[in-house]
Amino acid sequence: MEQRSARGAVAALGSVIVPAHNEEAVILRTLEPLAPLSATGEIELVVAANGCTDRTVERARSMPGVVVLDLPTPSKTDALNAAEAACTSWPRLYVDADISIEADSVRAVLETLRRGGCPAARPPLTYATRECSAVVRSYYRARSRLPESRAHLWGAGVYGLSRAGRARFGQFPPVTADDLYVDSLFRADEKLVVETEPVLVHVPRDARSLRRILMRTYKGNRELAALGALAPVEGTTKHVAGQLLRSVRGPRSFIDAMVYAVLVSEARFASRRSGTRWERDTSSR
């Protein structure tokens, strides 16, 4: 339903924040479905371009109604904090610049958060694996069978918070996995996956690129465990391993589970030796 302010103008359903670092190849894929909403004021859409040396800013500014912040330093969490300072509407949706999300999904999550009852929500997700190698497809089939992938805010490249939910913490801390950090602040019964069109997550297309992203994931996990915001990586791994075994229903799912286990185990140990360099997937861009 259309919301109106006291002056009769259409009031935004909420704010959508898109941090972006050198995403010229994919930024329009994310913004184009949302531009009709921002053009009419149905959402407040803020792109926080951070440390970009390509045409991310130029392309984002070509979309109607989009507020673009051109920040000098490459930092996702600094970009999130700067965008929030520029926003005026609630609730808020935080969207990675490399996913595909439909306008109806944005509406559905924001409307769910506006109604109250749950402080945190996201749309469902599906993985874009058609152009991926067999190993990568096998990994994501196994991951899709895990309850973990359907019960948390992380992993979809988008999550939303009501005003009350956002009040759980101050500024975004300087962590790698902001979605995992936010997820850790809410109980299971405070998080909701809204029944709407799923987000399309564009995953790495080859095993080498997937390995880099998994290494980044484990770095982020240890970072949050050190802050006391997450269980130790070892405990989390054992929990997921149990779910993985229970997901096996036949030869194909067994092979998928083995591929998953080998990839994450190797990435977990490799991440301890790789220093602090930011691992980025370029294969899906």
Secondary structure as UniProt FT lines:
FT   STRAND          3..4
FT   TURN            6..7
FT   STRAND          10..11
FT   STRAND          15..20
FT   TURN            24..26
FT   HELIX           27..31
FT   TURN            32..34
FT   HELIX           35..39
FT   TURN            40..41
FT   STRAND          44..50
FT   HELIX           56..61
FT   TURN            64..65
FT   STRAND          66..71
FT   HELIX           76..86
FT   STRAND          92..95
FT   TURN            97..98
FT   STRAND          99..100
FT   HELIX           103..115
FT   STRAND          120..122
FT   STRAND          125..128
FT   TURN            130..131
FT   HELIX           134..145
FT   HELIX           147..150
FT   TURN            154..155
FT   STRAND          158..161
FT   HELIX           163..166
FT   TURN            167..168
FT   HELIX           178..183
FT   TURN            184..185
FT   HELIX           188..190
FT   STRAND          191..193
FT   STRAND          199..202
FT   HELIX           207..226
FT   TURN            227..228
FT   HELIX           233..246
FT   HELIX           251..271
FT   TURN            272..273
FT   TURN            275..276
FT   TURN            283..284
//
